[in-house]
């Protein structure tokens, strides 16, 4: 007896699903924190479409090299200068780098407190000088919000003047200081705004700087095909909405400084 059309379709679909699941892989991703909200949301969609599993290890920029030396990963998400270093060291699979997104820095105050006008360089300068204290990350770490803020305050000509009331702290510590009212002004990446604070505004245009993020497949990764597919999906048009929702500007909306390679 010939099988029905429905039976053939069901059998075919079952075979496809079984085959996909049989070849499903785990993609181990090492990433900095600024991109994690968008990257995890994008990974959820990727998993649904491919049945691959994406696992993340999130570390601050200064811990990335240590993680790569001690553990195995298949893909990495880093800022451009750090990615350049790993590319030169041969850590990345050739032609696997893609531009993802960039993020600027915002000025925050305690939730429920007065919100200063920081819309122009002059108004930002007045707000910083009037504040009793401020915090941002260590400006000595390249291509971070702290480095951008340090440059902005230097351009305003007030870096030395406010030195005595400035506390350099990590995102977690600095965010808590502002949220508790122990520090009046904080400066953080707009994609990493801590709880308990309100964004007064982004650094005004002439002073704004951006941290640009890329993804790449690692040359020592064990799931090259799956990792390559995920890295490409991170930079795809469907992924752009997730970058925007996480307060990052997707590479598709600005001119990246470098093309995918």
Secondary structure, DSSP 8 states (H G I E B T S, - for coil): ----HHHHHHHHHHHHHHHHHHT--EEEEEE-GGGHHHHHHHHHHHHHHH--EEEEEE--GGGHHHHHHHS--SEEEEEHHHHHHHHHTT-B-TT--EEEEEE-EEEEEETTS-----SSHHHHHHHHHH-S-EEE--TTSTTSHHHHHHHHHHHTT-TTTTGGGEEE--HHHHHHHHHTTSSSEEEEETT---TTEEEEEE--GGG---EEEEEEEBTT-S-HHHHHHHHHHHTSGGGHHHHHHTT-EEGGGS--SS---
